[in-house]
Amino acid sequence: MAYDTNFTGQKFKVVGTRPLRPDGLDKVTGRARYGADVSAPGQLVGRVLRSPHAHAKIVKIDTSKAEKLPGVKAVITSADLPDLTNGDAGMYDILVNCMARGKALYDGHAVAAVAAVDAATARKALKLINVEYKILPHVTDVDEAVKPGAPVLHSKMFTDGVEPKPTKASNVAKRTEFGHGDVEKGFKEADVIVERSFKTEQTHQGYIEPHACLANLGSDGQGEMWVCTQGHFVYRNTCATLLGLDAAKLRVTASEIGGGFGGKTHVWAEPLALALSRKANRPVKLVMTRDEVFKASGPTSSTSIDVKIGATKDGRITAATATLRYQGGPFLGMWAELGAMTSYACYDLKNVKTVGYEVVVNRPKVAAYRAPSAPMAAFAVESVVDELAHKIGMDAVAFRIKNAAKEGTKSSYGPTYGPIGIGPTLEAAKNHPHMKAPLKKNQGRGMACGFWFNFGGQTSTSLNVTPDGSVNVSVGTIDVGGSRASMALIAAEELGVPYENVRCVVADTSSLGHNDMSDGSRVTFSSGMNTVIAARNAKKVLIQRAAKMWDIPEEAVTWEDGHAKPAGANAGNFPPLSLKEIAAAAGNTGGPIAGHNEFVADGAGVSFATHICDVELDPETGATKIIRYTVIQDAGKAIHPSYVEGQYQGGAAQGIGWALNEEYVYGKDGRLQNAGYLDYRIPVCSDLPMIDTVILEIPNPNHPYGVRGVGETSIVPPLAAIANAVSNAAGVRMTHIPMSPPRILKALDDQAKTKAKAA
Amino acid sequence: MVKVVLWGSLRAAAGGTEAVEVEAGNIRSLFNKLETEYPGLEPHIKRGIAVSINGRIFRDSWDERIPENAEVYLLPRIAGG
């Protein structure tokens, strides 16, 4: 169907307001149903047996004792999940990750699963499964993994992207490179060069709701799954492939979601629940424990990054390089590649080169985490940018403004930018009162920029007008950040009806065409655009029906303020017909009134943000307190500004935790030491100030309302902004994230020793 | 003819060259030509490649027209959170 997706400068009546959230009452009263909240008659409890070893050959698994235990209805191993991936390497990695095949690749890797009548029986059954392991040497650190002599995880992993292709296996899965110009020449033109190495530790997305599902799969190949996910269509397709099902016969319903941030874009135990259900011929509920979520879902990469930037005395960057090593757990990822693409995307550079290395280690399979890979690269680059500005005696914001990318800039990852928002966010930062507020003793201020791509993807939306004139919008994108409210606002805007007359729901996989996941900051962009088109299609039907009711040609009818009106000299003089009146007559004018659209939304437009942060450091303990924080970001158009602000604040809050406290701690035995929220400390309200937000609206030319994605960019600058603030407060450059009290104390101690030595 | 710039790890699959020239009116025909003329690129295209046309990134819209003298970059198919 023809449609126009270009920005037109439309004036809004409803979009941009802040109505109450439609899921609010359910969530505050406990009525909202999450992944573990649905039960089925006769359901069993699913539990997973996991490897206690970081790296081990599975010599033998004996499940016979567990199978004989009364109350146990099914036991599965990898033998129950034959390889049906048909040469798809990415899908095979997912299969291997869901259930170890021959080797356990990390502490927590699934090796078997049971379904039993209750949790106690299931736990007892796990203890009766006898797994014989041959322990292998392991490696969990990204730098150790690339050293000669490191234990090699895969005997057939030869670094891709290198010519000639190596003949010796290693833990470097792939090399990738971006950039342009001549960096050596550029460094020769520099008056000042700063070169540093940085490390960031592994963090988890930290969603409060663990992975949970209820699976019911019959021997006839038909099934249902209720699951907490960021993409129920993708879960359906993946599970159908892994289990040899027709996708149409597996109906997946998404629950409310208690956080995902990328971690719920990937299946973990859901295929196991389906396989158990098929074997037991009973519904199986499988809910991960917190320990399992940490050990066996997908955290982000730990990294090691080298950065070198040169500039002239008047503040122009002449050359910039970065070498980025990201671990993806035991499988090939694209995490270093994304880091290499985003590192210098904020800047207008003549000479730039970034090289990424995808490294495998004995840790869980890495998954996306909100603007995946960009925060670590920004930490390293923005730290050096700040240091360089100090060294040439230039204000850090002015230095960035001088070097910022703009329309027409050749980006560091290749293409030339169209209209972009980095300059306006920097100008807004420069003029923000936060930048001029006085600081006290032991306090420091930092700022940093961040970039993320955003994307669109496959989307299907259905809008139905009910007989009483209220409106349903069915989308296939999970509401992770307020999209049901935004879709209702958009439908209300287009149809000219009150927001309260519209209800948006997330439909199951049998009700709509395929939808990609809620990731890539894509939902308000793509489902929003689809809702505009679906509503406009419904409006065409409403006009046709009004024309029938008046017995005039539809060309003589126009739509205005929620009413059909006759238009033109020969249209006649009829009083306007409201949407409600047309809906009430629908049964006799052609039946139900609806508008649909299915499409690929591309052209999401890149996104930029600038953050400002003040910290106070306790030099006695090394503890850091965030005392003021400001997020400035371009939203294109904020459909529901409160939700946009929530995204900005949420990204900043997660970044604060990542910067200061969060860290996977592995023991020498390769086992995770802190798989729980007592020992893995995410920020709580008392750790945070009120995070101030500034929404800039520079319309995206490729969206009818000008929308850009906003969900991810807000986590990109915090690591760097906070590192710059802490470094300024401490008087020593911090190069290792998280900047936990012991690391800050050590940095202060090292600095004192250096000073004493010099004296 | 369209000049198509390849990112680093694709270059090895296309014989080490940084850019290739093919006759293509849209993304679908671009991929078809690339698979024929540079068979090493086929597995990468199958796994998923994004195409930037004049700065606008397309991941799935293979019908997108490539104008004369357009700036065309092949890029990794970006993941998101």
Interface residues (C-beta under 8 A of the other chain):
Chain A: A89 G90 D160 G161 V162 E163 K165 K174 R175 T176 E177 F178 Q205 F261 G262 G263 T265 M334 E337 L338 M341 V355 A367 A368 Y369 R370 A371 P372 Y413 G414 P415 T416 Y417 G418 F453 N454 F455 G456 G457 Q458 D519 G520 S521 R522 V600 D602 G603 A604 N702 E712
Chain B: V5 W7 G8 S9 A12 G16 R47 S52 N54 G55 R56 I57 F58 R59 D60 S61 E64 E71 Y73 L75 P76 I78 A79 G80 G81
